[in-house]
């Protein structure tokens, strides 16, 4: 079974082959092994270089997908935590999406830019400020910024 993340083993009743034995292969592990083999092969043989481009395209797609998946999980976690305090919503798009908190005529958006998270303040549909957030998401800081008051959680 080729999966993007570790999964629990399914029971015999759920498995069409009637067995609960399977070998789980995590996609990134598979790609790493294939990458090693392709590089070895490229060093030995100078022919069939065109196939290396196909491989590179495949690898880039897999890596991009993993990045989008991780961003999706982080933004959903942020949205889940903010819903306790605000009217927040996760919006998905092809760039990874963002979490939006509406507060009167203002909006606050939390989104990724490259590998960093940013908190943006919007007034009348115009971004007026943005602040880079720490790698470890500080919910107390985000809530305080949005509410305009100090909230201890």
N, C-alpha and C positions, 0 to 999 in steps of 0.2 A: 504494500500500500504506500503510495507516494503522497505525502501530506505536507502542507506548509508549516504545521506545528505538531507537537506531540499530541496524540489522541489516546483515549482509553481503549483498551482492547474490547472488541465487541463480543457478545456471547454467541454460542453456537446457534441459538435460535434466530439470531439476527443476521447471521452469515449465510449467504446463499449456498456456499459450498458445504455447509453443515459442520464446519470446523471452526474452533476459536483460535487456531494457530495462524499467525501471519507475521511477516517481517515488515516492520514499519520503517520507512525510509523518509527522513526529513528532507524536504526539497533542498534546503541550503547545504546539507551534508552531501547529497547527491551531486549538486552543482560543483561543490568544491572538489570532489573526486574526479568528476568529468574534466574540470578545468586543469587539474594536475596531469591527467592523461593526455589531454590535447596539447598542452605545453610540451610534454615529453615527446609526443609524436611530431610536433612542429620542429623540434630540435633535430630529430632524426631524418625527417623527410621534408624536402622543400616543395614537393608537389602537392596538389590538392589544397592550395592555400585559400581558394575561394570558399571552401567549406568552413574555414576558420571564421569568416565573416558571418556566416549563418549562425555559427556557435556563439559568436560575440553578441549578435542581436538577441538570441535566446537568453543568454546570461543577463544582459542588460534589462530585458523584460522581467525576468524573475527577480532581480535585485530591486527594480522599481516597484514591483508589486509588494515585496516585503516591506519597503519603506512606507508605501501607502497604507498597508495593513497596520503597521505599528502606529502611524499617525491617527488612523481611524480609532484604534483602541484608546490612545491617550486622550483624544478629543471627546470621545464618548464618556470616559471616566470623568473628565473635567465637567462636562455637561451634567452628568448624574449628580456630582457634588454640588454644583451651582444651583440646581433645581430646588434644593432645600431653601435657598435664600431669595432667589430671583426667578423671573420668567425667562428661562434660557432655552435655547433650541440649537441642536446640531444641524448644520446645513452641509450636505455633501456636495462636492464638485470634483472635477478632474484634477484639481491641484491639491486635494486632500481634505478640503472642507474647512469649516470654522465653527466655533461656538459663538452664538450671538446672545447677548443679554440686553433686553429692551428696558429702559428706565426713562419714563416720561418721553421727551423728544430726543433723548440721547440713546445711543447704542454703544455697547462695548463688544468688541470682537476679539476672540482669541484664536490665533491661527499660526501655522508653521510658515516660516520663511527660511528656506534651505533646511537646516537641521535645528533651528532655534524657534522657540515659542515667543510670540509677541502679544501684548495686550494693546489694542487700539481703541481710542475713544472717537466716536463719531457724533457730530451734531448736524442736524438738518442734512443728512446723507453725505456729509463731507468729513473725511478723516482729519481730526485736528491734532491728534498726538498718537504716539506709539511708544511702547516701552518694552524692551527685551526682558523676558522672564528668566528666572534661573532654570537650570536643567532639572532640578528637583522642584516640581510645581509647589509653590507656596500658596495654598488656598486662602489662608488668612489675609495675606497681602492682596490677592486678587479681589476678595470680598470687600476689604477695606477701600480699595481704589474705586470699585464700582459703587459702593454705598456712600462714599464720601465721608464716612465716619469710621471710627475704630471699632471693629467687631472682633471679639475674641472667641475663637471656636475651639 
